[in-house]
């Protein structure tokens, strides 16, 4: 027995050490790659894929071949996950032929002649500053731009512009020029033992050049502007290629290979370190310190005040002394009276629990690197799946609260919980999708994907909500710590600062203050087509948000009860939930100060999606505030002696 217990101890120690090493490794590694590394030998064929055309001015993605670029013999769509489809990604093959460590110079892709329609298409996309996105070995194509500041560092922009607008010298008329020559640079990390290489960078420098050739054009024609035989390459856009009807455009490209010291596991670092990190980190830490300081003060005031109140109430000896006393103890017979529209409150609380579970698990996965930018669409797919499976907690939470309010029709409540929030969001999403569809954008969700979403909703989420509702309703009802009087007590006239609207609006400021700096970076990543990657800090901000929502709601609830107003159920939900109003106002401010959106359709899309985000934020923060108040009221009324 002793030897067996000793071996068990050894096994336990090994498991613990393994877990410790794993967690330490996960903390040091930046992300767990979305794909396995691929080794290439010299001369191996590299698959260059094209993705959507994107613009921060219109926010409407289009497929690459919606413009008359050079197509391959047969266009083949890559299989996209749910998140990629919802993002508008349309990944297809391309006519570019790359061979590993085999440089190419001035390879002709194709020659096209523009008509009035195709010239207009190119001009519209150049006007709206559309970018072409490509992928090589799961790495997105970037344009390196040298900063002009002191450290002269290099920043990377995703994709290259379709073209540019300019003027000829001596002319004031705007002309449109297309980037028809691409100088690609593929960076690789070589293994000296096997001589195999892994791709660690994919860059491009776009040029606009009016190619010239002698005689009549045929497949064997040699360009005079760019000739590999004479070692003549394109180094500038002195004679740019204008976009006009009946003009021919010859598309060409170079491929250069550069050996790099960057290892495959660190190849995304250059893409992710695109912003000024110091400002980002300082702002977040500053925000956290302010909120922590405020939270500490709030907690200290609450503990001291409550301790004094409870001690005083418990020391009262006579009935006359109790009658003379004022404060929150006087409303003990009404504080747990069910609110008006209690069914709706149960629905929203249950939905908030579902949302909290989804966000919390998503954050944990993101912190450990499972949802890194290399895993395109992974974040959105994970959030949708988690939302669906968290339905069981929504049903359970709403049914438990509903039974406490003496409700009997739990099936009706479960159906409302399963359908209200997703139904409203789906209705807004459907309208926005119809607008995108009308613009013939690749961002429009196809009918098949829409059907899959509805199937997930009614096939998985709704049944799980019913299961949770059944389990929650079968449990014994939560008992109130004090009896509720049959006749409601009259609420005295309140001071102006205790007006429900005023206190609700004041309550939302602090939770919003906890997240608004981080919100700026999140909005920038979504609407300015950049990567968001500091999930560790986001998780800390989320925890601070939880604490702040809980504390500000408890404080305002305490003041409300002290002024003998016992209608706290809905107000506790709306107090912290009002931070969503500030979020939407900030999104409006961001739209007019940071974005260059001018088209009505694009503006509707922005405000439509931000309305959905604000509604979700309202449900999340409201439920946190409600449960904090629910715990607080039960705690204080069970701590005093009630005659």
C-alpha positions as CSV (number, residue, x, y, z in Angstrom):
1,X,0.0,0.0,0.0
2,X,2.8,2.3,0.9
3,X,4.6,1.7,-2.4
4,X,1.4,2.2,-4.3
5,X,0.7,5.6,-2.5
6,X,4.3,6.6,-3.3
7,X,3.9,5.8,-7.0
8,X,0.6,7.7,-7.0
9,X,2.4,10.7,-5.5
10,X,5.1,10.5,-8.2
11,X,2.4,10.3,-10.9
12,X,0.6,13.3,-9.4
13,X,3.9,15.2,-9.2
14,X,4.6,14.4,-12.9
15,X,1.1,15.5,-14.0
16,X,1.4,18.8,-12.0
17,X,4.9,19.5,-13.4
18,X,3.6,18.8,-16.9
19,X,0.6,21.2,-16.5
20,X,2.9,23.8,-15.0
21,X,5.3,23.6,-18.0
22,X,2.4,23.6,-20.4
23,X,0.9,26.8,-18.8
24,X,4.3,28.4,-18.7
25,X,4.8,27.6,-22.4
26,X,1.4,28.9,-23.2
27,X,2.1,32.1,-21.4
28,X,5.4,32.7,-23.2
29,X,4.2,31.6,-26.7
30,X,2.2,34.3,-28.4
31,X,-0.3,32.2,-30.2
32,X,-0.9,28.6,-31.2
33,X,-0.7,28.7,-35.0
34,X,-3.9,28.1,-37.0
35,X,-2.1,25.8,-39.4
36,X,0.8,23.4,-39.3
37,X,4.1,24.6,-40.8
38,X,4.8,23.5,-44.3
39,X,8.3,22.9,-45.6
40,X,9.2,23.8,-49.2
41,X,12.2,22.5,-51.2
42,X,13.8,24.6,-53.9
43,X,11.6,24.7,-57.0
44,X,8.4,23.7,-55.2
45,X,5.2,25.3,-56.5
46,X,3.7,27.9,-54.2
47,X,0.0,28.5,-54.3
48,X,-0.9,32.3,-54.3
49,X,-4.5,32.9,-53.5
50,X,-6.6,36.0,-53.9
51,X,-9.0,37.3,-51.3
52,X,-11.7,40.0,-51.2
53,X,-11.2,43.7,-52.2
54,X,-11.6,45.9,-49.2
55,X,-12.1,49.6,-48.5
56,X,-12.3,51.5,-45.3
57,X,-14.3,54.2,-47.1
58,X,-17.3,51.9,-48.1
59,X,-16.9,48.9,-45.7
60,X,-18.3,46.8,-48.6
61,X,-16.0,43.9,-49.7
62,X,-16.1,42.5,-53.2
63,X,-14.6,39.4,-54.7
64,X,-11.3,39.7,-56.5
65,X,-12.7,38.7,-59.9
66,X,-15.5,41.3,-59.7
67,X,-12.9,43.5,-61.4
68,X,-11.5,42.3,-64.8
69,X,-8.1,41.2,-63.4
70,X,-6.3,38.4,-65.1
71,X,-8.1,35.1,-64.3
72,X,-6.7,31.6,-64.2
73,X,-7.9,28.9,-66.6
74,X,-10.5,27.8,-64.0
75,X,-11.5,29.8,-60.9
76,X,-11.6,27.6,-57.9
77,X,-13.1,28.7,-54.6
78,X,-11.4,27.7,-51.4
79,X,-13.5,26.2,-48.6
80,X,-14.2,28.9,-46.0
81,X,-15.4,28.4,-42.4
82,X,-18.5,30.1,-41.0
83,X,-16.6,33.1,-39.6
84,X,-14.8,33.7,-43.0
85,X,-18.1,33.7,-44.9
86,X,-19.7,36.2,-42.4
87,X,-16.6,38.4,-42.7
88,X,-17.0,38.5,-46.5
89,X,-13.9,36.5,-47.3
90,X,-13.9,35.0,-50.7
91,X,-10.6,33.1,-51.2
92,X,-9.9,31.9,-54.8
93,X,-7.0,30.7,-56.8
94,X,-4.9,33.0,-58.9
95,X,-2.9,32.9,-62.2
96,X,0.4,33.9,-60.3
97,X,3.0,31.1,-60.6
98,X,5.6,31.1,-57.8
99,X,8.4,28.5,-57.5
100,X,10.3,28.4,-54.2
101,X,13.6,30.3,-54.3
102,X,13.3,30.7,-58.0
103,X,13.3,34.5,-58.7
104,X,11.2,35.9,-61.6
105,X,11.6,39.1,-63.4
106,X,8.9,40.9,-65.4
107,X,6.6,37.9,-65.9
108,X,3.7,38.8,-68.1
109,X,0.4,37.8,-66.6
110,X,-2.1,38.9,-69.3
111,X,-3.1,41.8,-71.6
112,X,-6.5,43.3,-71.5
113,X,-8.3,46.1,-73.4
114,X,-10.7,48.2,-71.4
115,X,-14.2,49.0,-72.6
116,X,-16.4,51.8,-71.1
117,X,-17.9,49.4,-68.4
118,X,-14.6,47.9,-67.2
119,X,-12.9,51.3,-67.1
120,X,-15.8,52.7,-65.0
121,X,-15.5,49.7,-62.6
122,X,-11.7,50.3,-62.1
123,X,-12.3,54.1,-61.6
124,X,-15.0,53.5,-59.0
125,X,-12.8,51.1,-57.0
126,X,-9.8,53.5,-57.2
127,X,-12.1,56.4,-56.0
128,X,-13.2,54.4,-53.0
129,X,-9.5,53.4,-52.2
130,X,-10.1,49.6,-52.6
131,X,-7.2,47.3,-51.7
132,X,-6.4,43.9,-53.2
133,X,-5.8,41.2,-50.6
134,X,-3.7,38.0,-51.3
135,X,-2.6,35.0,-49.3
136,X,0.5,32.8,-49.5
137,X,0.9,29.9,-47.1
138,X,-1.8,31.5,-44.9
139,X,0.1,34.8,-44.7
140,X,-1.7,37.9,-45.9
141,X,0.0,40.2,-48.4
142,X,1.4,43.5,-47.0
143,X,2.9,46.7,-48.3
144,X,5.9,47.8,-46.2
145,X,5.9,51.6,-45.6
146,X,8.9,53.3,-44.0
147,X,8.0,55.8,-41.3
148,X,9.5,59.3,-41.4
149,X,9.8,59.6,-37.6
150,X,13.0,59.3,-35.5
151,X,13.3,55.5,-35.4
152,X,12.3,55.2,-39.1
153,X,10.6,51.9,-38.4
154,X,8.6,50.0,-41.0
155,X,4.8,49.6,-40.8
156,X,2.8,47.2,-42.8
157,X,-0.5,47.8,-44.6
158,X,-2.7,44.9,-45.5
159,X,-3.1,44.6,-49.3
160,X,-2.2,47.1,-52.0
161,X,-4.4,49.8,-53.6
162,X,-6.0,48.9,-56.9
163,X,-4.7,52.2,-58.2
164,X,-4.3,55.9,-57.5
165,X,-5.6,59.3,-58.6
166,X,-3.3,61.9,-59.8
167,X,-2.7,64.8,-62.2
168,X,-0.3,65.3,-65.1
169,X,2.0,68.3,-64.7
170,X,0.4,71.4,-66.0
171,X,-3.1,69.9,-65.7
172,X,-5.7,70.2,-63.0
173,X,-7.9,67.3,-64.2
174,X,-7.8,64.2,-62.1
175,X,-6.7,61.0,-63.8
176,X,-6.9,57.4,-62.7
177,X,-3.9,55.1,-62.8
178,X,-3.9,51.3,-62.1
179,X,-1.2,49.3,-60.3
180,X,-0.4,46.8,-63.1
181,X,3.1,45.7,-62.0
182,X,3.7,44.0,-58.7
183,X,7.1,43.4,-57.2
184,X,6.6,40.6,-54.7
185,X,9.1,39.7,-52.0
186,X,8.8,36.3,-50.4
187,X,10.8,35.9,-47.1
188,X,11.8,32.4,-46.0
189,X,13.6,30.8,-43.1
190,X,15.9,28.0,-44.3
191,X,16.8,24.9,-42.3
192,X,20.6,24.4,-43.0
193,X,20.4,20.6,-42.4
194,X,17.6,19.7,-44.8
195,X,17.8,22.8,-47.1
196,X,14.0,23.1,-46.8
197,X,12.5,26.5,-46.2
198,X,9.4,27.9,-44.5
199,X,7.7,31.1,-45.6
200,X,7.8,33.8,-43.0
201,X,6.9,36.9,-45.0
202,X,4.8,38.0,-48.1
203,X,5.3,41.6,-49.3
204,X,4.7,43.7,-52.4
205,X,5.5,47.0,-53.9
206,X,2.9,48.0,-56.5
207,X,3.8,50.1,-59.6
208,X,1.8,51.8,-62.3
209,X,3.6,51.6,-65.6
210,X,2.5,52.0,-69.2
211,X,4.2,48.9,-70.8
212,X,5.5,49.3,-74.3
213,X,6.5,46.7,-76.9
214,X,7.7,46.5,-80.5
215,X,5.4,45.5,-83.4
216,X,2.1,43.7,-82.9
217,X,1.3,42.0,-79.6
218,X,1.6,38.2,-79.4
219,X,2.5,35.7,-76.7
220,X,6.2,35.9,-77.6
221,X,6.3,39.8,-77.6
222,X,9.1,41.3,-75.4
223,X,8.4,44.4,-73.4
224,X,10.8,47.4,-73.8
225,X,9.8,48.9,-70.4
226,X,10.5,45.7,-68.5
227,X,12.8,43.1,-69.9
228,X,14.4,40.2,-67.9
229,X,16.9,39.5,-70.8
230,X,18.4,43.0,-70.5
231,X,18.0,43.0,-66.7
232,X,15.6,46.0,-67.0
233,X,13.2,46.1,-64.1
234,X,10.5,48.5,-63.0
235,X,11.8,50.8,-60.3
236,X,9.4,53.8,-60.6
237,X,6.1,54.9,-62.0
238,X,7.4,57.6,-64.3
239,X,5.1,56.6,-67.1
240,X,1.9,55.4,-65.3
241,X,-0.8,53.3,-66.9
242,X,-4.0,55.4,-67.2
243,X,-7.4,53.8,-66.9
244,X,-9.5,54.8,-69.9
245,X,-11.8,53.1,-72.3
246,X,-10.2,51.4,-75.3
247,X,-6.7,51.5,-73.6
248,X,-4.8,48.3,-73.2
249,X,-3.3,47.2,-69.9
250,X,-0.5,44.7,-69.5
251,X,-0.2,43.1,-66.1
252,X,3.3,41.9,-65.0
253,X,5.0,40.9,-61.8
254,X,8.4,40.2,-60.2
255,X,9.2,37.7,-57.5
256,X,12.2,38.1,-55.2
257,X,13.2,35.6,-52.4
258,X,14.9,36.8,-49.3
259,X,16.3,34.6,-46.5
260,X,15.2,35.7,-43.1
261,X,16.3,35.0,-39.5
262,X,12.6,35.2,-38.4
263,X,11.4,31.7,-37.4
264,X,8.1,30.3,-38.5
265,X,6.5,30.6,-35.0
266,X,7.3,34.3,-35.0
267,X,6.3,35.2,-38.5
268,X,3.1,37.0,-37.5
269,X,4.9,39.4,-35.2
270,X,5.6,41.9,-38.0
271,X,1.9,41.9,-38.9
272,X,0.6,42.3,-35.3
273,X,3.1,45.0,-34.2
274,X,1.7,47.5,-36.6
275,X,0.5,50.2,-34.1
276,X,2.3,52.4,-31.6
277,X,2.3,49.9,-28.8
278,X,3.5,52.3,-26.1
279,X,0.4,54.5,-26.3
280,X,-1.8,51.5,-26.4
281,X,-0.3,49.9,-23.3
282,X,0.0,53.1,-21.3
283,X,-3.7,54.0,-22.0
284,X,-4.9,50.6,-20.9
285,X,-2.8,50.6,-17.7
286,X,-3.9,54.1,-17.0
287,X,-7.5,53.2,-17.4
288,X,-7.2,50.1,-15.2
289,X,-5.5,52.1,-12.4
290,X,-8.2,54.7,-12.4
291,X,-11.0,52.1,-12.3
292,X,-9.2,50.0,-9.6
293,X,-8.8,53.1,-7.5
294,X,-12.5,54.1,-7.8
295,X,-13.5,50.5,-7.2
296,X,-11.4,50.4,-4.0
297,X,-13.0,53.6,-2.7
298,X,-16.5,52.4,-3.5
299,X,-15.9,49.0,-1.7
300,X,-14.4,50.7,1.3
301,X,-17.3,53.2,1.7
302,X,-19.9,50.4,1.2
303,X,-18.3,48.1,3.8
304,X,-18.0,50.8,6.5
305,X,-21.5,52.3,5.9
306,X,-23.2,48.9,5.8
307,X,-21.4,47.6,8.9
308,X,-22.5,50.7,10.8
309,X,-26.1,50.4,9.6
310,X,-26.5,46.7,10.4
311,X,-24.9,47.1,13.9
312,X,-27.3,50.0,14.6
313,X,-30.4,48.2,13.4
314,X,-29.6,45.1,15.5
315,X,-29.0,47.2,18.6
316,X,-32.6,48.7,18.6
317,X,-34.4,47.4,21.6
318,X,-37.9,48.8,21.6
319,X,-40.7,49.0,18.9
320,X,-40.7,52.8,19.4
321,X,-37.1,53.1,18.5
322,X,-37.6,51.0,15.4
323,X,-40.5,53.2,14.3
324,X,-38.4,56.3,14.6
325,X,-35.7,54.8,12.5
326,X,-35.5,55.5,8.8
327,X,-33.6,53.9,6.0
328,X,-33.5,50.7,4.0
329,X,-34.8,48.5,6.9
330,X,-38.2,50.1,6.7
331,X,-38.9,48.7,3.2
332,X,-38.1,45.1,4.2
333,X,-41.8,44.1,3.6
334,X,-41.7,45.3,0.0
335,X,-38.1,44.9,-1.2
336,X,-38.8,41.4,-2.6
337,X,-42.1,42.2,-4.2
338,X,-42.1,40.9,-7.8
339,X,-41.6,43.8,-10.3
340,X,-43.9,44.8,-13.1
341,X,-43.1,42.9,-16.4
342,X,-41.3,40.3,-14.3
343,X,-41.4,37.8,-17.3
344,X,-39.5,40.2,-19.5
345,X,-36.9,40.8,-16.8
346,X,-36.4,37.0,-16.5
347,X,-35.9,36.8,-20.3
348,X,-33.3,39.5,-20.3
349,X,-31.4,38.2,-17.3
350,X,-31.3,34.7,-18.9
351,X,-30.0,36.2,-22.1
352,X,-27.4,38.2,-20.2
353,X,-26.1,35.0,-18.5
354,X,-25.9,33.3,-22.0
355,X,-23.9,36.3,-23.3
356,X,-21.6,36.4,-20.2
357,X,-20.8,32.7,-20.7
358,X,-20.0,33.1,-24.3
359,X,-17.8,36.1,-23.8
360,X,-15.9,34.5,-20.8
361,X,-15.1,31.3,-22.7
362,X,-14.2,33.1,-25.9
363,X,-11.8,35.4,-23.9
364,X,-10.1,32.3,-22.3
365,X,-9.6,30.7,-25.7
366,X,-8.3,33.9,-27.1
367,X,-5.8,34.5,-24.3
368,X,-4.4,31.0,-24.8
369,X,-3.9,31.8,-28.5
370,X,-6.5,29.5,-30.1
371,X,-8.2,32.4,-31.8
372,X,-5.2,34.2,-33.2
373,X,-5.4,36.2,-36.5
374,X,-3.7,33.3,-38.4
375,X,-6.9,31.4,-37.8
376,X,-9.1,33.5,-40.1
377,X,-12.7,33.6,-39.1
378,X,-12.0,31.5,-35.9
379,X,-13.1,34.2,-33.5
380,X,-16.5,34.7,-35.1
381,X,-17.1,30.9,-35.5
382,X,-16.2,30.3,-31.9
383,X,-18.5,33.1,-30.6
384,X,-21.5,31.8,-32.6
385,X,-21.0,28.2,-31.5
386,X,-20.5,29.2,-27.9
387,X,-23.6,31.4,-28.0
388,X,-25.6,28.4,-29.2
389,X,-24.4,26.0,-26.6
390,X,-24.7,28.6,-23.7
391,X,-28.5,28.5,-24.3
392,X,-28.8,25.9,-21.5
393,X,-27.5,28.4,-19.0
394,X,-29.9,31.1,-20.3
395,X,-32.9,28.7,-19.8
396,X,-31.8,27.7,-16.3
397,X,-31.2,31.3,-15.1
398,X,-34.5,32.7,-16.4
399,X,-36.5,29.7,-15.1
400,X,-35.0,30.0,-11.6
401,X,-35.9,33.7,-11.4
402,X,-39.3,33.1,-12.9
403,X,-40.2,30.5,-10.3
404,X,-39.1,32.9,-7.5
405,X,-41.6,35.4,-9.0
406,X,-44.3,32.6,-8.6
407,X,-44.5,32.1,-12.4
408,X,-46.1,28.9,-13.8
409,X,-45.8,28.9,-17.6
410,X,-42.1,28.0,-17.9
411,X,-42.3,26.7,-21.5
412,X,-43.6,30.1,-22.7
413,X,-40.8,31.8,-20.8
414,X,-38.2,29.4,-22.3
415,X,-39.4,30.1,-25.8
416,X,-39.2,33.9,-25.3
417,X,-35.7,33.6,-23.8
418,X,-34.6,31.5,-26.8
419,X,-36.1,33.9,-29.4
420,X,-36.3,37.5,-28.2
421,X,-32.7,38.7,-28.3
422,X,-31.6,36.5,-31.3
423,X,-34.8,37.4,-33.1
424,X,-34.2,41.2,-32.8
425,X,-30.5,40.8,-33.8
426,X,-31.4,38.5,-36.7
427,X,-34.1,41.0,-38.0
428,X,-31.5,43.8,-38.0
429,X,-28.9,41.5,-39.6
430,X,-31.3,40.4,-42.3
431,X,-32.1,44.0,-43.3
432,X,-28.4,44.9,-43.3
433,X,-27.7,41.8,-45.4
434,X,-30.4,42.8,-47.9
435,X,-28.7,46.2,-48.2
436,X,-25.3,44.5,-48.8
437,X,-26.9,42.1,-51.3
438,X,-28.3,45.1,-53.2
439,X,-24.8,46.5,-53.6
440,X,-23.6,43.1,-55.1
441,X,-21.0,42.8,-52.4
442,X,-19.3,39.6,-51.4
443,X,-20.0,40.6,-47.8
444,X,-23.6,39.5,-48.3
445,X,-24.2,36.2,-46.4
446,X,-25.3,33.5,-48.9
447,X,-28.7,31.8,-48.5
448,X,-27.1,28.5,-47.5
449,X,-25.1,30.2,-44.7
450,X,-28.2,32.0,-43.5
451,X,-30.1,28.7,-43.4
452,X,-27.3,27.2,-41.4
453,X,-27.5,30.0,-38.9
454,X,-31.3,29.5,-38.5
455,X,-30.7,25.8,-38.2
456,X,-28.2,26.3,-35.4
457,X,-30.6,28.7,-33.6
458,X,-33.7,26.5,-33.7
459,X,-32.0,23.1,-33.9
460,X,-29.5,23.5,-31.1
461,X,-30.0,26.8,-29.1
462,X,-33.8,26.6,-28.6
463,X,-33.8,23.0,-27.4
464,X,-30.9,23.7,-25.0
465,X,-32.8,26.7,-23.6
466,X,-35.8,24.4,-23.0
467,X,-33.6,21.9,-21.3
468,X,-32.1,24.6,-19.0
469,X,-35.6,25.9,-18.3
470,X,-36.9,22.5,-17.3
471,X,-34.0,21.9,-14.9
472,X,-34.2,25.4,-13.4
473,X,-38.0,25.2,-12.9
474,X,-37.8,21.7,-11.3
475,X,-35.5,23.0,-8.6
476,X,-37.0,24.4,-5.4
477,X,-37.9,28.1,-5.6
478,X,-35.4,30.6,-4.1
479,X,-36.9,31.8,-0.8
480,X,-36.9,35.4,0.2
481,X,-35.0,36.3,3.4
482,X,-37.9,38.4,4.7
483,X,-41.7,38.2,4.2
484,X,-43.5,40.4,1.7
485,X,-46.4,42.5,2.9
486,X,-49.8,42.1,1.2
487,X,-50.3,45.9,0.8
488,X,-47.5,47.8,-1.0
489,X,-45.9,50.6,1.0
490,X,-46.2,54.1,-0.4
491,X,-42.9,55.4,-1.8
492,X,-42.1,58.9,-0.4
493,X,-41.2,61.8,-2.8
494,X,-37.6,61.4,-4.0
495,X,-34.9,64.0,-4.2
496,X,-34.0,65.2,-7.8
497,X,-30.7,63.2,-7.8
498,X,-32.6,60.0,-7.0
499,X,-34.8,60.4,-10.0
500,X,-34.8,57.0,-11.8
501,X,-33.7,58.4,-15.2
502,X,-30.9,60.5,-13.7
503,X,-29.5,57.7,-11.5
504,X,-29.7,55.2,-14.3
505,X,-27.8,57.5,-16.7
506,X,-25.2,58.3,-14.0
507,X,-24.7,54.6,-13.3
508,X,-23.6,53.8,-16.9
509,X,-20.7,56.3,-16.9
510,X,-18.2,54.3,-14.7
511,X,-18.6,50.9,-16.6
512,X,-18.2,52.7,-19.9
513,X,-15.1,54.5,-18.5
514,X,-13.5,51.1,-17.9
515,X,-13.7,50.0,-21.5
516,X,-13.7,53.1,-23.7
517,X,-10.0,53.2,-24.4
518,X,-9.9,49.5,-25.3
519,X,-13.0,50.2,-27.4
520,X,-11.1,52.6,-29.6
521,X,-8.6,49.8,-30.6
522,X,-11.4,47.3,-31.1
523,X,-13.3,49.7,-33.4
524,X,-10.1,50.5,-35.2
525,X,-9.4,46.8,-35.9
526,X,-13.0,46.2,-37.2
527,X,-13.6,49.3,-39.3
528,X,-10.0,50.2,-40.4
529,X,-9.1,46.6,-41.4
530,X,-6.4,46.0,-38.8
531,X,-5.6,43.1,-36.6
532,X,-6.6,43.0,-32.9
533,X,-4.4,40.8,-30.8
534,X,-3.9,42.0,-27.2
535,X,-6.5,39.6,-25.8
536,X,-4.7,39.4,-22.4
537,X,-5.3,43.1,-21.8
538,X,-8.9,42.8,-23.1
539,X,-9.5,40.0,-20.6
540,X,-8.2,42.2,-17.7
541,X,-10.5,45.1,-18.9
542,X,-13.4,42.7,-19.0
543,X,-12.8,41.6,-15.4
544,X,-12.6,45.3,-14.4
545,X,-15.9,45.9,-16.3
546,X,-17.6,43.1,-14.3
547,X,-16.3,44.5,-11.0
548,X,-17.3,48.1,-11.9
549,X,-20.8,47.1,-13.1
550,X,-21.4,45.2,-9.9
551,X,-20.1,47.9,-7.5
552,X,-21.7,51.0,-9.1
553,X,-25.1,49.2,-9.2
554,X,-24.8,48.1,-5.5
555,X,-23.9,51.7,-4.5
556,X,-26.9,53.2,-6.3
557,X,-29.2,50.5,-5.1
558,X,-28.1,51.1,-1.5
559,X,-28.9,54.9,-1.9
560,X,-32.2,54.0,-3.5
561,X,-33.2,51.7,-0.6
562,X,-32.1,54.3,2.0
563,X,-34.5,56.7,0.4
564,X,-37.3,54.1,0.9
565,X,-37.7,53.3,-2.8
566,X,-38.0,49.5,-3.1
567,X,-38.5,49.3,-6.9
568,X,-34.9,48.1,-7.5
569,X,-35.4,45.1,-9.8
570,X,-35.5,46.9,-13.2
571,X,-33.4,49.8,-12.1
572,X,-30.5,47.6,-11.1
573,X,-30.6,46.1,-14.6
574,X,-30.9,49.4,-16.4
575,X,-28.3,51.2,-14.2
576,X,-25.3,49.2,-15.4
577,X,-27.0,48.5,-18.8
578,X,-27.1,52.2,-19.5
579,X,-23.4,52.0,-20.3
580,X,-24.5,50.7,-23.7
581,X,-26.0,54.1,-24.5
582,X,-22.6,55.7,-24.0
583,X,-21.0,53.0,-26.1
584,X,-23.4,53.9,-29.0
585,X,-22.7,57.6,-28.5
586,X,-19.0,56.9,-28.6
587,X,-19.4,54.8,-31.8
588,X,-21.2,57.9,-33.3
589,X,-18.3,60.1,-32.3
590,X,-15.8,57.6,-33.7
591,X,-17.8,57.6,-37.0
592,X,-17.6,61.3,-37.5
593,X,-14.0,61.8,-36.3
594,X,-12.0,58.7,-37.4
595,X,-13.8,57.2,-40.4
596,X,-14.0,58.6,-44.0
597,X,-17.4,56.9,-44.8
598,X,-19.5,59.2,-47.0
599,X,-21.9,56.8,-48.7
600,X,-25.4,56.4,-47.1
601,X,-25.3,52.6,-47.5
602,X,-22.0,52.3,-45.7
603,X,-23.2,54.6,-42.9
604,X,-26.4,52.4,-42.5
605,X,-24.1,49.3,-42.2
606,X,-21.9,51.0,-39.6
607,X,-24.8,52.2,-37.3
608,X,-26.7,48.9,-37.8
609,X,-23.8,46.8,-36.7
610,X,-23.0,49.2,-33.8
611,X,-26.6,49.1,-32.7
612,X,-26.4,45.3,-32.5
613,X,-23.1,45.6,-30.5
614,X,-24.6,48.1,-28.1
615,X,-27.7,46.0,-27.6
616,X,-25.5,43.0,-26.7
617,X,-23.5,45.2,-24.4
618,X,-26.7,46.3,-22.7
619,X,-27.8,42.8,-22.1
620,X,-24.4,41.7,-20.7
621,X,-23.8,44.7,-18.4
622,X,-27.4,44.8,-17.3
623,X,-27.4,41.2,-16.1
624,X,-24.1,41.7,-14.2
625,X,-25.6,44.7,-12.4
626,X,-28.9,42.8,-11.6
627,X,-27.1,39.8,-10.1
628,X,-24.9,42.0,-8.0
629,X,-27.9,43.8,-6.6
630,X,-29.8,40.6,-6.1
631,X,-26.9,39.2,-4.0
632,X,-26.5,42.5,-2.1
633,X,-30.2,42.9,-1.1
634,X,-30.5,39.2,0.0
635,X,-27.3,39.6,2.0
636,X,-28.3,42.8,3.9
637,X,-31.9,41.8,4.7
638,X,-30.7,38.4,6.0
639,X,-28.2,40.1,8.2
640,X,-30.6,42.2,10.3
641,X,-33.3,41.1,12.8
642,X,-36.8,41.7,11.4
643,X,-39.6,41.6,13.9
